[in-house]
Amino acid sequence: MTAHHPNSSRPGLPKRHPRHERRGEARLPGVVATVVAALLYLALPESLLVGPRYVLPALEVLLLIPLIAVNPRRLTRQNRFSRTVSLVLVAVIGISNLIVLGLLVRALVSTDVKDGGALLLAALQVWATDIIVFGLAFWELDRGGPVVRTQAPRSQLPLADFRFSQDENHDTVEEVSDGASRSSDWTPALIDYMYVSVTNSTAFSPTDTMPLTTRAKVLMSIESIAALITSLLVIARAVGALQ
């Protein structure tokens, strides 16, 4: 099937513009995801905190402020500073959550746990943060990040870290191929990477989106292992509580 031009789709479909003529992704979803991760950390038991309770969330907010200043509503501008800050923000959330997971493992396998229910709830918080932070990591890294994906011509994009189903649907039936990357100039948004993170964290493996680069495979492996450890600990603790 011959690929459609973005502006020559079937009658009745909305007119599509090249990505470098679009407004860019909305800033709000990324801010909400970061704030939720910070709130999940704040709600952890004292024994699982990495330092004083408010230090890490305050650091995350401080890193978020310049990112909002650069792109208050839409992600259309990027410089070396904003790119570095956005990656550091994701790294801070991710590394701290892995440390919390280590503390959680130690607490759950301890023989003198007094409040198992609180630790089980904390495990769910760690798992939810795991989904958020790896979704943000995939979103920030793939094809140069959210700004480059929408503002640069496709021929200038860096190599893809992930292959979405839309990237290979151009030769399928018309109602599917019209939404493909080649036909409509489709590009993934934050919700697409969050979905990848959810499925990887629940199935412990890729589902419909395949990692292509070494760093993508490493990140997905770390997320799967972290989610598997959390799940096994929660199940073992729950079974022990029922006995």
ZIUR-V994058 format. One record per pair of residues at least 4 apart in sequence whose C-alpha atoms are under 8 Angstrom apart, sorted by the first residue. I is the first residue (numbers start at 1). J is the second residue. Records with the same first field share a line. If there is no record, write none. Layout:
I: J / J
This chain:
1: 170 / 171 / 172
2: 171
3: 170 / 171 / 182 / 183
4: 8 / 9 / 178 / 182 / 183 / 184
5: 9 / 183 / 184
6: 15 / 16 / 17 / 18 / 183 / 184 / 185
7: 15 / 16 / 17 / 184
9: 13 / 15 / 178 / 184
10: 178
16: 184 / 185
17: 21 / 22 / 185
18: 22 / 153 / 185
19: 149 / 150 / 151 / 152 / 153 / 154 / 185 / 186 / 187
20: 150 / 151 / 152 / 153
21: 151
22: 150 / 151
23: 74 / 75 / 76 / 150
24: 74 / 75 / 76 / 146 / 147 / 150 / 151
25: 74 / 75 / 76 / 146 / 147 / 150 / 189
26: 73 / 74 / 75
27: 31 / 68 / 71 / 72 / 73 / 74 / 75
28: 32 / 73
29: 33 / 190
30: 34 / 136 / 190
31: 35 / 64
32: 36
33: 37 / 132
34: 38 / 60 / 132
35: 39 / 61
36: 40
37: 41 / 93 / 129 / 132 / 133
38: 42 / 56 / 57 / 60
39: 43 / 57
40: 44 / 125 / 126 / 129
41: 49 / 57 / 125
42: 53 / 54 / 57
44: 48 / 49 / 122 / 125
45: 49 / 118 / 119 / 122
46: 53
47: 103
48: 100 / 103 / 104
49: 53 / 100
50: 56 / 96 / 99 / 100
51: 55
52: 56
53: 57
54: 58
55: 59
56: 60
57: 61
58: 62
59: 63
60: 64 / 89 / 92 / 93
61: 65
62: 66
63: 67 / 85 / 86 / 89
64: 68 / 86 / 89
65: 69
66: 70 / 82
67: 71 / 72 / 82 / 85 / 86
68: 72 / 73
70: 77 / 78 / 82
71: 75 / 76 / 77
75: 146 / 147
76: 147 / 150 / 151
77: 147
78: 82 / 83 / 147
79: 83
80: 84
81: 85
82: 86
83: 87
84: 88
85: 89
86: 90 / 140
87: 91 / 137 / 140
88: 92
89: 93
90: 94 / 133 / 136 / 137
91: 95
92: 96
93: 97 / 133
94: 98 / 130 / 133 / 134
95: 99
96: 100
97: 101 / 126 / 129 / 130
98: 102 / 226
99: 103
100: 104 / 126
101: 105 / 123 / 126 / 226 / 230
102: 106
103: 107
104: 108 / 119 / 122 / 123
105: 109 / 230 / 233
106: 110
107: 113 / 119
108: 113 / 116 / 119 / 233 / 237
115: 119
116: 120 / 237
117: 121
118: 122
119: 123
120: 124 / 234 / 237
121: 125
122: 126
123: 127 / 230 / 234
124: 128
125: 129
126: 130
127: 131 / 227 / 230
128: 132
129: 133
130: 134 / 223 / 226 / 227
131: 135 / 194 / 197 / 198 / 201 / 223
132: 136 / 194 / 197
133: 137
134: 138 / 194 / 197 / 219 / 220 / 223
135: 139 / 190 / 193 / 194 / 195 / 196 / 197
136: 140 / 190 / 193 / 194
137: 141
138: 142 / 193 / 216
139: 145 / 146 / 189 / 190 / 193
140: 144 / 145 / 146
141: 145 / 161
142: 160 / 161 / 162
143: 148 / 149 / 157 / 158 / 159 / 160 / 161
144: 148 / 149 / 157 / 158
145: 149
146: 150 / 189
147: 151
148: 152 / 157
149: 154 / 157 / 187
150: 187
152: 156 / 157
153: 157
160: 212 / 213
161: 211 / 212 / 213 / 215 / 216
162: 209 / 210 / 211 / 212 / 213 / 216
163: 167 / 209 / 210 / 211 / 212
164: 168 / 208 / 209 / 210
165: 169 / 208 / 209
166: 170 / 179 / 180 / 181 / 186
167: 180 / 181 / 182
168: 180 / 181
169: 176 / 177 / 179 / 180 / 181
170: 176 / 177 / 178 / 179 / 180 / 181 / 182 / 183
171: 177
172: 176 / 177
173: 177
174: 178
175: 179
176: 180
177: 183
178: 183 / 184
179: 183 / 184 / 186
180: 184 / 185 / 186
181: 185 / 186 / 187
182: 186
188: 192 / 193
189: 193
190: 194
191: 195
192: 196
193: 197
194: 198
195: 199
196: 200 / 206 / 207 / 209
197: 201
198: 202
199: 203 / 204 / 205 / 206 / 207
200: 204 / 205 / 206 / 207 / 220 / 223 / 224
201: 205 / 223 / 224 / 227 / 228
202: 224 / 227
203: 207
204: 224 / 225 / 227 / 228
205: 220 / 221 / 224
206: 210 / 211
211: 216 / 217 / 220
212: 216 / 217
213: 217
214: 218
215: 219
216: 220
217: 221
218: 222
219: 223
220: 224
221: 225
222: 226
223: 227
224: 228
225: 229
226: 230
227: 231
228: 232
229: 233
230: 234
231: 235
232: 236
233: 237
234: 238
235: 239
236: 240
237: 241
238: 242
239: 243
